[in-house]
Amino acid sequence: MKRKLIDLFGKYPIYFLVGGFVTAVTIILFDIIGRLLQRSAKELMISIVAVYTVGIVLSYILQSRFTFQTQKTQTRSFKYKFLSYVAVQLAGMGVTIALILPIRYLLFALPTLPVSRDTIAFAIASLIASVVTYTVSKMHIFKEVKDPKTKKTRFNQK
């Protein structure tokens, strides 16, 4: 059991660092867009969709290279991985959207904050979504393909 958890979450620190970088980029972009908009609930959702789109593409590129190292091992086809990754990240966006408004309203109970409550709520919701998206990515999307005869990982033949 312990070994399975280590195998599952062994690369989470790398995922977290890469995701942290992507999240920082999306939070900064979210804050910039927010300063340009009036922060109505509708505009809040539009800005989330915009930054998630940028974040998904950047995240796929960086995670597949650094976390899951797909250039070294045979996983699934690019099309399968990319479309699956987009679907999982969209589900992550759904988690973020579902959580951001309740978190945002909980933050109104706090005294004046040095940054926007929307930005803090977005950061918290994104962190929660990252645990979900990592687990699905590791277990399903970037799962190494085993040779059915040898039961060993096949390497890309480029």
MDTraj code that builds the backbone (N, CA, C; nanometers):
import mdtraj as md
import numpy as np

residues = "MET LYS ARG LYS LEU ILE ASP LEU PHE GLY LYS TYR PRO ILE TYR PHE LEU VAL GLY GLY PHE VAL THR ALA VAL THR ILE ILE LEU PHE ASP ILE ILE GLY ARG LEU LEU GLN ARG SER ALA LYS GLU LEU MET ILE SER ILE VAL ALA VAL TYR THR VAL GLY ILE VAL LEU SER TYR ILE LEU GLN SER ARG PHE THR PHE GLN THR GLN LYS THR GLN THR ARG SER PHE LYS TYR LYS PHE LEU SER TYR VAL ALA VAL GLN LEU ALA GLY MET GLY VAL THR ILE ALA LEU ILE LEU PRO ILE ARG TYR LEU LEU PHE ALA LEU PRO THR LEU PRO VAL SER ARG ASP THR ILE ALA PHE ALA ILE ALA SER LEU ILE ALA SER VAL VAL THR TYR THR VAL SER LYS MET HIS ILE PHE LYS GLU VAL LYS ASP PRO LYS THR LYS LYS THR ARG PHE ASN GLN LYS".split()
xyz = np.array([
    [0.0830, -0.1197, 0.0000],
    [0.0000, 0.0000, 0.0000],
    [0.0871, 0.1258, 0.0000],
    [0.1879, 0.1255, 0.0874],
    [0.2777, 0.2407, 0.0958],
    [0.3512, 0.2608, -0.0367],
    [0.3954, 0.1514, -0.0969],
    [0.4668, 0.1585, -0.2248],
    [0.3768, 0.2151, -0.3346],
    [0.2494, 0.1766, -0.3335],
    [0.1554, 0.2278, -0.4332],
    [0.1362, 0.3784, -0.4182],
    [0.1287, 0.4259, -0.2947],
    [0.1157, 0.5699, -0.2716],
    [0.2402, 0.6442, -0.3177],
    [0.3570, 0.5857, -0.2919],
    [0.4815, 0.6482, -0.3372],
    [0.4859, 0.6510, -0.4894],
    [0.4470, 0.5402, -0.5528],
    [0.4426, 0.5363, -0.6988],
    [0.3446, 0.6387, -0.7542],
    [0.2304, 0.6518, -0.6888],
    [0.1281, 0.7447, -0.7361],
    [0.1699, 0.8898, -0.7172],
    [0.2181, 0.9233, -0.5985],
    [0.2462, 1.0636, -0.5680],
    [0.3950, 1.0988, -0.5692],
    [0.4807, 1.0082, -0.6170],
    [0.6241, 1.0332, -0.6192],
    [0.6636, 1.1539, -0.7023],
    [0.5902, 1.1806, -0.8086],
    [0.6215, 1.2944, -0.8953],
    [0.5341, 1.4160, -0.8654],
    [0.4527, 1.4060, -0.7611],
    [0.3667, 1.5203, -0.7287],
    [0.4471, 1.6459, -0.6965],
    [0.5629, 1.6377, -0.6283],
    [0.6398, 1.7614, -0.6058],
    [0.6780, 1.8322, -0.7362],
    [0.7171, 1.7556, -0.8387],
    [0.7490, 1.8168, -0.9676],
    [0.6220, 1.8742, -1.0292],
    [0.5142, 1.7953, -1.0253],
    [0.3847, 1.8418, -1.0766],
    [0.3436, 1.9707, -1.0059],
    [0.3645, 1.9725, -0.8743],
    [0.3272, 2.0885, -0.7941],
    [0.4109, 2.2105, -0.8326],
    [0.5417, 2.1921, -0.8526],
    [0.6276, 2.3045, -0.8911],
    [0.5925, 2.3568, -1.0298],
    [0.5775, 2.2652, -1.1256],
    [0.5394, 2.3070, -1.2608],
    [0.4006, 2.3706, -1.2576],
    [0.3091, 2.3042, -1.1873],
    [0.1738, 2.3593, -1.1737],
    [0.1736, 2.4917, -1.1004],
    [0.2617, 2.5048, -1.0018],
    [0.2738, 2.6320, -0.9300],
    [0.3169, 2.7443, -1.0219],
    [0.4116, 2.7140, -1.1100],
    [0.4546, 2.8139, -1.2077],
    [0.3392, 2.8514, -1.3004],
    [0.2712, 2.7497, -1.3533],
    [0.1574, 2.7747, -1.4431],
    [0.0473, 2.8498, -1.3686],
    [0.0220, 2.8091, -1.2448],
    [-0.0801, 2.8762, -1.1643],
    [-0.0427, 3.0215, -1.1394],
    [0.0840, 3.0475, -1.1103],
    [0.1283, 3.1860, -1.0894],
    [0.1050, 3.2692, -1.2153],
    [0.1378, 3.2115, -1.3303],
    [0.1140, 3.2816, -1.4569],
    [-0.0347, 3.3091, -1.4744],
    [-0.1197, 3.2078, -1.4470],
    [-0.2632, 3.2275, -1.4665],
    [-0.3225, 3.3226, -1.3628],
    [-0.2707, 3.3194, -1.2401],
    [-0.3212, 3.4124, -1.1381],
    [-0.2855, 3.5559, -1.1748],
    [-0.1634, 3.5775, -1.2210],
    [-0.1230, 3.7123, -1.2633],
    [-0.2086, 3.7574, -1.3807],
    [-0.2280, 3.6679, -1.4780],
    [-0.3133, 3.7003, -1.5925],
    [-0.4567, 3.7273, -1.5475],
    [-0.5076, 3.6444, -1.4551],
    [-0.6420, 3.6622, -1.3997],
    [-0.6549, 3.7990, -1.3320],
    [-0.5541, 3.8371, -1.2553],
    [-0.5570, 3.9656, -1.1857],
    [-0.5530, 4.0818, -1.2850],
    [-0.4711, 4.0700, -1.3886],
    [-0.4633, 4.1751, -1.4911],
    [-0.5976, 4.1897, -1.5619],
    [-0.6568, 4.0763, -1.6020],
    [-0.7880, 4.0812, -1.6676],
    [-0.8911, 4.1403, -1.5722],
    [-0.8852, 4.0993, -1.4451],
    [-0.9797, 4.1498, -1.3460],
    [-0.9720, 4.2999, -1.3276],
    [-0.8528, 4.3551, -1.3377],
    [-0.8375, 4.5007, -1.3245],
    [-0.8986, 4.5740, -1.4435],
    [-0.9062, 4.5046, -1.5564],
    [-0.9646, 4.5649, -1.6757],
    [-1.1165, 4.5512, -1.6796],
    [-1.1693, 4.4539, -1.6048],
    [-1.3132, 4.4296, -1.6016],
    [-1.3715, 4.4793, -1.4702],
    [-1.5034, 4.4744, -1.4582],
    [-1.5697, 4.5264, -1.3383],
    [-1.5881, 4.4224, -1.2286],
    [-1.5489, 4.3002, -1.2522],
    [-1.5580, 4.1923, -1.1530],
    [-1.7013, 4.1506, -1.1205],
    [-1.7902, 4.1615, -1.2158],
    [-1.9225, 4.1040, -1.1946],
    [-1.9069, 3.9524, -1.1992],
    [-2.0067, 3.8794, -1.1549],
    [-1.9982, 3.7330, -1.1548],
    [-1.9770, 3.6798, -1.2969],
    [-2.0450, 3.7416, -1.3952],
    [-2.0308, 3.6983, -1.5342],
    [-1.8884, 3.7219, -1.5839],
    [-1.8350, 3.8396, -1.5584],
    [-1.6985, 3.8703, -1.6020],
    [-1.5957, 3.7859, -1.5271],
    [-1.6263, 3.7511, -1.4030],
    [-1.5390, 3.6632, -1.3261],
    [-1.5290, 3.5275, -1.3947],
    [-1.6418, 3.4733, -1.4381],
    [-1.6417, 3.3436, -1.5053],
    [-1.5705, 3.3511, -1.6412],
    [-1.5911, 3.4605, -1.7140],
    [-1.5238, 3.4780, -1.8433],
    [-1.3727, 3.4822, -1.8244],
    [-1.3272, 3.5530, -1.7227],
    [-1.1830, 3.5616, -1.6995],
    [-1.1261, 3.4264, -1.6569],
    [-1.2022, 3.3475, -1.5820],
    [-1.1564, 3.2131, -1.5442],
    [-1.1383, 3.1271, -1.6690],
    [-1.2349, 3.1312, -1.7592],
    [-1.2254, 3.0523, -1.8822],
    [-1.1038, 3.0963, -1.9646],
    [-1.0816, 3.2261, -1.9753],
    [-0.9681, 3.2770, -2.0534],
    [-0.8348, 3.2315, -1.9951],
    [-0.8177, 3.2464, -1.8643],
    [-0.6889, 3.2087, -1.8054],
    [-0.6717, 3.0571, -1.8009],
    [-0.7796, 2.9833, -1.7867],
    [-0.7683, 2.8376, -1.7898],
    [-0.7249, 2.7891, -1.9275],
    [-0.7709, 2.8532, -2.0324],
    [-0.7303, 2.8148, -2.1672],
    [-0.5795, 2.8297, -2.1839],
    [-0.5266, 2.9436, -2.1438],
    [-0.3818, 2.9655, -2.1485],
    [-0.3113, 2.8643, -2.0585],
    [-0.3641, 2.8456, -1.9394],
    [-0.3032, 2.7551, -1.8430],
    [-0.3011, 2.6103, -1.8878],
    [-0.4070, 2.5640, -1.9526],
    [-0.4142, 2.4247, -1.9982],
    [-0.3054, 2.3958, -2.1012],
    [-0.2909, 2.4835, -2.1978],
    [-0.1902, 2.4612, -2.3019],
    [-0.0496, 2.4664, -2.2425],
    [-0.0214, 2.5682, -2.1624],
    [0.1098, 2.5802, -2.0987],
    [0.1362, 2.4612, -2.0063],
    [0.0365, 2.4213, -1.9314],
    [0.0503, 2.3091, -1.8391],
    [0.0778, 2.1782, -1.9126],
    [0.0054, 2.1519, -2.0205],
    [0.0283, 2.0280, -2.0954],
    [0.1726, 2.0210, -2.1448],
    [0.2194, 2.1301, -2.2019],
    [0.3558, 2.1327, -2.2556],
    [0.4579, 2.1058, -2.1451],
    [0.4457, 2.1775, -2.0339],
    [0.5443, 2.1648, -1.9264],
    [0.5305, 2.0339, -1.8482],
    [0.4069, 1.9927, -1.8178],
    [0.3882, 1.8691, -1.7409],
    [0.4316, 1.7464, -1.8207],
    [0.3981, 1.7421, -1.9483],
    [0.4358, 1.6246, -2.0270],
    [0.5873, 1.6158, -2.0424],
    [0.6533, 1.7294, -2.0425],
    [0.7995, 1.7279, -2.0567],
    [0.8714, 1.7014, -1.9246],
    [0.8341, 1.7721, -1.8185],
    [0.9102, 1.7659, -1.6939],
    [0.8553, 1.6657, -1.5920],
    [0.7255, 1.6587, -1.5759],
    [0.6686, 1.5711, -1.4733],
    [0.6572, 1.4277, -1.5218],
    [0.5907, 1.4102, -1.6333],
    [0.5619, 1.2754, -1.6810],
    [0.6638, 1.2267, -1.7834],
    [0.7521, 1.3135, -1.8281],
    [0.8646, 1.2819, -1.9170],
    [0.8244, 1.1899, -2.0311],
    [0.7234, 1.2313, -2.1050],
    [0.6710, 1.1453, -2.2113],
    [0.7653, 1.1325, -2.3291],
    [0.8666, 1.2173, -2.3392],
    [0.9617, 1.2001, -2.4483],
    [1.0535, 1.0807, -2.4228],
    [1.0588, 1.0305, -2.2988],
    [1.1474, 0.9186, -2.2651],
    [1.0774, 0.7832, -2.2675],
    [0.9497, 0.7809, -2.2396],
    [0.8789, 0.6533, -2.2340],
    [0.7601, 0.6542, -2.3285],
    [0.7186, 0.5360, -2.3645],
    [0.6017, 0.5220, -2.4506],
    [0.4772, 0.5304, -2.3639],
    [0.3970, 0.6277, -2.3889],
    [0.2694, 0.6355, -2.3190],
    [0.1620, 0.6152, -2.4245],
    [0.0686, 0.7005, -2.4312],
    [-0.0367, 0.6887, -2.5314],
    [-0.0095, 0.7883, -2.6435],
    [-0.0937, 0.7899, -2.7461],
    [-0.0726, 0.8810, -2.8582],
    [-0.0884, 1.0261, -2.8128],
    [-0.0247, 1.1162, -2.8867],
    [-0.0342, 1.2586, -2.8550],
    [-0.1798, 1.3038, -2.8522],
    [-0.2561, 1.2643, -2.9536],
    [-0.3961, 1.3064, -2.9630],
    [-0.4746, 1.2620, -2.8398],
    [-0.4575, 1.1356, -2.8014],
    [-0.5270, 1.0839, -2.6831],
    [-0.4865, 1.1623, -2.5591],
    [-0.3554, 1.1795, -2.5407],
    [-0.3062, 1.2478, -2.4209],
    [-0.3545, 1.3923, -2.4157],
    [-0.3413, 1.4629, -2.5278],
    [-0.3781, 1.6042, -2.5266],
    [-0.5272, 1.6219, -2.5024],
    [-0.6105, 1.5486, -2.5749],
    [-0.7554, 1.5626, -2.5571],
    [-0.7991, 1.5189, -2.4173],
    [-0.7394, 1.4116, -2.3673],
    [-0.7708, 1.3672, -2.2310],
    [-0.7255, 1.4707, -2.1292],
    [-0.6070, 1.5267, -2.1510],
    [-0.5541, 1.6281, -2.0599],
    [-0.6454, 1.7507, -2.0577],
    [-0.6888, 1.7930, -2.1758],
    [-0.7813, 1.9068, -2.1839],
    [-0.9099, 1.8745, -2.1082],
    [-0.9639, 1.7538, -2.1264],
    [-1.0877, 1.7150, -2.0569],
    [-1.0689, 1.7171, -1.9055],
    [-0.9567, 1.6646, -1.8580],
    [-0.9301, 1.6632, -1.7137],
    [-0.9127, 1.8059, -1.6616],
    [-0.8437, 1.8891, -1.7375],
    [-0.8242, 2.0272, -1.6944],
    [-0.9560, 2.1052, -1.6960],
    [-1.0425, 2.0745, -1.7913],
    [-1.1749, 2.1382, -1.7917],
    [-1.2551, 2.0947, -1.6699],
    [-1.2415, 1.9683, -1.6325],
    [-1.3057, 1.9223, -1.5086],
    [-1.2463, 1.9971, -1.3896],
    [-1.1143, 2.0190, -1.3932],
    [-1.0494, 2.0989, -1.2891],
    [-1.1018, 2.2412, -1.2865],
    [-1.1275, 2.2965, -1.4055],
    [-1.1873, 2.4294, -1.4115],
    [-1.3264, 2.4264, -1.3494],
    [-1.4008, 2.3188, -1.3736],
    [-1.5330, 2.3042, -1.3122],
    [-1.5243, 2.3017, -1.1608],
    [-1.4237, 2.2312, -1.1089],
    [-1.4018, 2.2294, -0.9638],
    [-1.3705, 2.3706, -0.9149],
    [-1.2856, 2.4406, -0.9878],
    [-1.2499, 2.5779, -0.9503],
    [-1.3725, 2.6682, -0.9500],
    [-1.4525, 2.6600, -1.0551],
    [-1.5730, 2.7434, -1.0628],
    [-1.6696, 2.7091, -0.9499],
    [-1.6834, 2.5794, -0.9220],
    [-1.7747, 2.5381, -0.8146],
    [-1.7284, 2.5885, -0.6782],
    [-1.5985, 2.6014, -0.6598],
    [-1.5449, 2.6421, -0.5300],
    [-1.5201, 2.7920, -0.5154],
    [-1.4946, 2.8626, -0.6258],
    [-1.4482, 3.0008, -0.6145],
    [-1.5529, 3.0938, -0.5520],
    [-1.6774, 3.0799, -0.5900],
    [-1.7778, 3.1711, -0.5337],
    [-1.7997, 3.1483, -0.3844],
    [-1.8147, 3.0225, -0.3383],
    [-1.8269, 3.0041, -0.1926],
    [-1.7036, 3.0543, -0.1164],
    [-1.5846, 3.0266, -0.1702],
    [-1.4627, 3.0747, -0.1038],
    [-1.4593, 3.2269, -0.1044],
    [-1.4969, 3.2859, -0.2163],
    [-1.4985, 3.4328, -0.2287],
    [-1.5893, 3.4942, -0.1219],
    [-1.7062, 3.4373, -0.1038],
    [-1.7987, 3.4932, -0.0055],
    [-1.7533, 3.4666, 0.1371],
    [-1.6857, 3.3553, 0.1622],
    [-1.6283, 3.3311, 0.2950],
    [-1.5204, 3.4343, 0.3277],
    [-1.4472, 3.4758, 0.2260],
    [-1.3402, 3.5735, 0.2474],
    [-1.3938, 3.7127, 0.2821],
    [-1.5203, 3.7403, 0.2504],
    [-1.5775, 3.8703, 0.2864],
    [-1.5868, 3.8873, 0.4376],
    [-1.5826, 3.7761, 0.5123],
    [-1.5869, 3.7837, 0.6581],
    [-1.4543, 3.8337, 0.7159],
    [-1.3489, 3.8264, 0.6354],
    [-1.2178, 3.8720, 0.6818],
    [-1.2054, 4.0230, 0.6661],
    [-1.1210, 4.0850, 0.7477],
    [-1.0978, 4.2284, 0.7294],
    [-1.0301, 4.2540, 0.5949],
    [-1.0037, 4.3770, 0.5665],
    [-0.9430, 4.4156, 0.4394],
    [-0.8191, 4.3315, 0.4111],
    [-0.8133, 4.2806, 0.2907],
    [-0.7012, 4.1967, 0.2499],
    [-0.6081, 4.2760, 0.1580],
    [-0.4776, 4.2426, 0.1578],
    [-0.3838, 4.3175, 0.0742],
    [-0.4007, 4.2916, -0.0757],
    [-0.4630, 4.1804, -0.1113],
    [-0.4915, 4.1523, -0.2519],
    [-0.6398, 4.1216, -0.2669],
    [-0.6827, 4.1158, -0.3889],
    [-0.8233, 4.0928, -0.4189],
    [-0.8726, 3.9597, -0.3623],
    [-0.9924, 3.9610, -0.3044],
    [-1.0543, 3.8373, -0.2559],
    [-1.0749, 3.7384, -0.3705],
    [-1.1053, 3.7903, -0.4874],
    [-1.1228, 3.7039, -0.6042],
    [-0.9936, 3.6293, -0.6358],
    [-0.8816, 3.6994, -0.6260],
    [-0.7523, 3.6376, -0.6546],
    [-0.7198, 3.5302, -0.5516],
    [-0.7442, 3.5582, -0.4249],
    [-0.7194, 3.4597, -0.3193],
    [-0.8109, 3.3386, -0.3370],
    [-0.9383, 3.3629, -0.3643],
    [-1.0334, 3.2531, -0.3842],
    [-0.9930, 3.1673, -0.5038],
    [-0.9484, 3.2313, -0.6099],
    [-0.9033, 3.1591, -0.7288],
    [-0.7819, 3.0722, -0.6962],
    [-0.6880, 3.1256, -0.6203],
    [-0.5676, 3.0501, -0.5835],
    [-0.6027, 2.9276, -0.4989],
    [-0.6898, 2.9440, -0.4014],
    [-0.7298, 2.8320, -0.3147],
    [-0.8033, 2.7249, -0.3950],
    [-0.8983, 2.7671, -0.4762],
    [-0.9759, 2.6717, -0.5566],
    [-0.8860, 2.5984, -0.6566],
    [-0.7903, 2.6693, -0.7145],
    [-0.6977, 2.6075, -0.8101],
    [-0.6090, 2.5033, -0.7434],
    [-0.5663, 2.5304, -0.6222],
    [-0.4834, 2.4347, -0.5488],
    [-0.5602, 2.3049, -0.5221],
    [-0.6846, 2.3183, -0.4823],
    [-0.7682, 2.1999, -0.4582],
    [-0.7864, 2.1207, -0.5882],
    [-0.8114, 2.1921, -0.6971],
    [-0.8301, 2.1255, -0.8263],
    [-0.7028, 2.0543, -0.8717],
    [-0.5853, 2.1057, -0.8336],
    [-0.4596, 2.0447, -0.8785],
    [-0.4406, 1.9030, -0.8254],
    [-0.4858, 1.8771, -0.7048],
    [-0.4727, 1.7419, -0.6488],
    [-0.5558, 1.6434, -0.7310],
    [-0.6743, 1.6855, -0.7689],
    [-0.7628, 1.6003, -0.8492],
    [-0.7029, 1.5768, -0.9879],
    [-0.6587, 1.6834, -1.0532],
    [-0.6081, 1.6693, -1.1898],
    [-0.4773, 1.5908, -1.1957],
    [-0.3925, 1.6051, -1.0941],
    [-0.2678, 1.5266, -1.0910],
    [-0.2988, 1.3776, -1.0844],
    [-0.3863, 1.3410, -0.9949],
    [-0.4172, 1.1996, -0.9748],
    [-0.4704, 1.1365, -1.1033],
    [-0.5614, 1.2037, -1.1694],
    [-0.6177, 1.1499, -1.2938],
    [-0.5114, 1.1468, -1.4037],
    [-0.4305, 1.2514, -1.4130],
    [-0.3251, 1.2548, -1.5148],
    [-0.2258, 1.1414, -1.4958],
    [-0.1830, 1.1218, -1.3746],
    [-0.0836, 1.0183, -1.3445],
    [-0.1393, 0.8784, -1.3696],
    [-0.2614, 0.8543, -1.3260],
    [-0.3166, 0.7189, -1.3323],
    [-0.3730, 0.6809, -1.4691],
    [-0.4133, 0.7797, -1.5492],
    [-0.4823, 0.7469, -1.6738],
    [-0.4175, 0.8059, -1.7985],
    [-0.3881, 0.9342, -1.7985],
    [-0.3426, 0.9986, -1.9217],
    [-0.1978, 0.9645, -1.9545],
    [-0.1095, 0.9792, -1.8574],
    [0.0329, 0.9580, -1.8814],
    [0.0810, 0.8222, -1.8309],
    [-0.0103, 0.7313, -1.8188],
    [0.0240, 0.5957, -1.7748],
    [0.1121, 0.5313, -1.8817],
    [0.2231, 0.4737, -1.8376],
    [0.3147, 0.4104, -1.9316],
    [0.2506, 0.2869, -1.9933],
    [0.2768, 0.2676, -2.1204],
    [0.2255, 0.1521, -2.1925],
    [0.3251, 0.0382, -2.1747],
    [0.2762, -0.0753, -2.1328],
    [0.3614, -0.1930, -2.1130],
    [0.3521, -0.2842, -2.2349],
    [0.4642, -0.3410, -2.2714],
    [0.4663, -0.4402, -2.3783],
    [0.3932, -0.5640, -2.3266],
    [0.2880, -0.6095, -2.3951],
    [0.2091, -0.7220, -2.3439],
    [0.2899, -0.8515, -2.3295],
    [0.3969, -0.8671, -2.4072],
    [0.4766, -0.9898, -2.4006],
    [0.5777, -0.9861, -2.2867],
    [0.6479, -0.8738, -2.2744],
    [0.7552, -0.8664, -2.1740],
    [0.7111, -0.8004, -2.0443],
    [0.5978, -0.7334, -2.0467],
    [0.5456, -0.6599, -1.9306],
    [0.6389, -0.5451, -1.8890],
    [0.7245, -0.5014, -1.9813],
    [0.8151, -0.3905, -1.9535],
    [0.7716, -0.2693, -2.0333],
    [0.8127, -0.1529, -1.9850],
    [0.7799, -0.0289, -2.0535],
    [0.8508, -0.0240, -2.1879],
    [0.7755, 0.0117, -2.2911],
    [0.8344, 0.0302, -2.4233],
    [0.8798, 0.1738, -2.4366],
    [0.9929, 0.1954, -2.4992],
    [1.0429, 0.3302, -2.5203],
    [1.0051, 0.3781, -2.6591],
    [0.9925, 0.5104, -2.6716],
    [0.9626, 0.5682, -2.8020],
    [1.0716, 0.5288, -2.9010],
    [1.0320, 0.5052, -3.0215],
    [1.1291, 0.4741, -3.1260],
    [1.1270, 0.5868, -3.2265],
    [1.2030, 0.6910, -3.1953],
    [1.2063, 0.8089, -3.2825],
    [1.3314, 0.8074, -3.3656],
])
top = md.Topology()
chain = top.add_chain()
for i, resn in enumerate(residues, 1):
    res = top.add_residue(resn, chain, resSeq=i)
    for name in ("N", "CA", "C"):
        top.add_atom(name, md.element.get_by_symbol(name[0]), res)
traj = md.Trajectory(xyz[None], top)
